[in-house]
Amino acid sequence: MRKLFRTIVMQAAILLPIAGVALAQDANLPQAEDKIPGVTSTFKVRQVPAGKITIKDKDGKDKEVAIKSFWIQETETTWDTFDTWAFRLDLTAEQKIKGVDAETRPSPPYAPPDRGYGHEGYPAISMAYEGVIHYINWLNKKTGKKYRLPTEAEWEYAARCGGAPIEKLTKEQLDEIAWTAENSNEKTQPVGKKKPSKWGLYDMLGNVGEFVLSEEEDVKLVKGGSFKDTAAKVSTKFRDPWTPDWQQRDPQDPKSKWWMSDAPFAGFRLVRDE
């Protein structure tokens, strides 16, 4: 009996680092399917409960942040919805000819923005931060709802399922929930193919880094790591601030404000306020 008890305790200790990560059966948060008028594609969202989280501030000190309840996309934003805005797919041919579009839209990219990784069902990538904001403005007008990027604290709260930071996972544990440099075949993968978190969210770690709203002025960053990052780097604490290297090979002068030539790892998921 004592031996059996020790075995159970040891197994529980092994599972503790990923408690709340790969437990789909516990994904009992309210779910909804958000629709965009005039568009066939939809996306699912989960309602995150209110709570508190302790994170590091810009000076590296612990700071407790109160989190209000919000809805968050189950997966990263895919090309299925982003294309509609970026390539004017919501306009008829007649509207395009007449130039009735009052929205600010991206200029055509100089190369396929999906890099040939895959399109339908794949995370949208390579867009500049400003492009994400314009997409959100369009989406809010289309739906009458209030979408936005998550704050860094909200993103960590959702990624951690309200618990402790998810880090120092074994390669086997991370393989279950994330696409990293070790298992991605050097490209993005379709969303939602790994195990979901306890809160029913997919790909919070790996696949693509996700833009968040930073508390630091003029700092643009992505969280969670991507398919290009090693498993040793991928965690809920991982943050990657924008640098000029993300657009190093852009041949345009001035460089495009819509697409980034060297950031195939950058994507996003949205939150919706209640």
N, C-alpha and C positions, 0 to 999 in steps of 0.2 A: 504494500500500500504506500509506504514512504517513497519507494522508488518511482511508483506511478505518479505520486504527487509532485516529486522533483521534475519528472519529465514534463508534466503539464505546465509547471511554473517556467521551466526553461523555454518551452515552446511559446508561451505567452510573452516572455521577455524578447524573443526573437521578433514577434509581431508588433511589439510596441512602437518601434520607429515608424511603422507605416499604419498605425491605428488611424482609421478614418480615411485612408487613401484608396485602397483597392477593395472596397466592400460595397458592391453595387446593391446588395440586398438591403442596405441601410439607407438608400437614397430615397427618403420619404418627404423631401421638401416639396411644397406646391410647385406644379409645373404648368406652363402655358405655352401655346404656340402663337407667336407673333406673326402677323401678316402685313404685307405692304400692298396697299391698294394698287390694282393694275399689274401686279407682279405675281407670277405663279409660285416662286420659291418662298419658303417660310423658314423661320428658325425658332428653336425651342429655348425657353428661358426657365430658370429656377429662382424661387424666392429665397434669398438668404436671410436668416433671422438676425435680429439686432444682437449686439454683444460688445465685447471689448477685446482689444488686442494690444500687446506690447511690441513695439518695433523700435528700431534704431533711428534717431533723428539724424540730420545732416552732420552733426558733430560727433556721431557715434554713441550718443547717450540713449539709454532706454527711455521710451516715452509711451505712456498708455493712451490709446485712442478709442473713443466711443464710436461704435459703428451702428448706424441706423439700418433698418431693414431695406433691402433693395433686390431687384431682379437682375440676374446675370445670364448671359448666353451660356448654354450648355457646352458649346464648342467655340473655337475661334471663328471669326467671321470668314465665310467662304467666298470664293469667286462668284458663286451662284447669286448672291445678293449684291456684292460689291460691283460686279459688272454692270448691273442695271443702271447705277448712277454713273460710273466711270465712262461707260461707252454709250450712254444715252439710249439704252434699250427700252426705257419707259416711254419714249416718244415715237409717234407714228412717222412714216416716211414723209408725209405731207408736213407735219410739224417741223421736221428737220429741215426740209426745203425752205419753209417760210421763216425759219430762224426764230420760232416763238419761245424757245427755251430761255427762261430767265435765270437758270441756275448756273453757278460757276462750276465748270467741269474740267477734268484734267486734259492737258494737251496729249496727243498720241505719244505713247512711249517709243523711244528709238529702237527698242528690242522687246520681244514678248516678255511682259512682266512676270509671267509664271515660270520663266526660265526653262520651260519644257518639262518641269517636274510633274505636272498634272493640273487639271483645271476643275472640272465638275467634282464637287465634294472635297476639294483641297482648300487649305487656308489661303486667303488673299495675302499677297506679300509684296514687298518692295515699294509700297507707297510711302510718301513722305508724311510726316506728322501733320502738316498742314492739310494734306489731302484727306486724312482721316477726319479732321475737324469739319471740312466741307461736306464730306459724306454724311456725317452725323447731322449737320444742319439740314441737308436734303431729306434725310430719313425722318427727322422730327416734323418737317413740313408735310411730308407724305402721309404720315401716320397720325399726327396730332398728339403723339406721345413724347416723352422727354428721355431720350437716350443720351449717353455721354460715355467718356472713358472712365474707368474706375480710378479712384485715387490709389496711390501706392499702398496705403494702409488697407483699403477695401480689397484690393487684389490679393494681398497677402492673407487677409482674413478668409477670403473665399478659398484660396489655394490650400490653406491650412485647416479648412473646415472648422474654424474657430479655435483650433488647438495650438499646440506648440509648433515651432518651425519644422518643416519636413526637410531634413538634410541628413547627410552621411548614410544614405541608403546603400545597400549592396547593389552590385550590378544586376543581379537577378531580380531584386525588388524593383529597381528602377525600370528594368525591361518591361515589367508588367504595366506600367502606367505612362511611360514617356518614350518619345523618339529622340535619340541622342546620336552623337557621332559614331557610337559603337554599333547601332542597329538600324540606322535610317537609310543606308545605302547612299549617303551624301545628298539627300534631297528631302523635301517635305513629303509627308504622307497624308492620305485622306483623314479627315477629322473623325474622332469617335471610334477608332479601331482598337485603342488600348482600353484597359479597365477604367471605369469611372471612379471618382472619389466617393467618399461617404455621402457627400451632398449631391451626387449625380452629375458632376462636372468632368468633362474630358479634356485631356491635353493641357492642363494647367502648367505642367512642367514639360519642357521639350517641345518638339515639332517646330513652332515658331515662338520667338520672344514676343511679348505682348506690350504694346504701348500703354502707359499709365500716366495719370496726372501727377506730376512731382510737386512737392512743396517747395523745392528749390527753384528760384526764379530763373527762367530761360533754360532750364535743364529738361531735355527730352530723353526719355529712356524707355527700354523694354525690360520686362521682368520674366523670370522663369527659365531662361535658357532656351536653346533651340536645337535643331537637328545637327548643327555645326559644332555644338559644344560637347565636350567629353562628359561622361557620367559624373566624374569627380567634381565638375563645376555646377551641374544642374541641381538647383534647390529652390525653395521658396524665397530664400534671401538673395538669390542671384539677381543682380541689376546691371544693366549694360547701357551707360549713357551714350548719347549720340556723339560721334566724332566726324570730322571731315572725311575720314577714310570710308565712310558709308556711301560716299558719292564721288570717290576718287576718279573713276573712269568715265564719268558722265561727259560726253563730247560736246554738250550744249554750252553756250556761253551767252548769258549767265546760265549756271546750272539749273536744271529743272526744279521747280518748287513742288512738283507732283510725284515724281518717281525717283528712287534712289538706285543708282547703278550697282552698288556693292553691298546691298543690305537685303539679300534674299531671306534672311533670318527674321526680318521684322514683320509682324502682323498685329492683330488686335482682336479683342472681344469687347462687347459693349455691356454696360449696365443700364437698367431702366429704373428711374425713380417711381415710387408708387403714386 
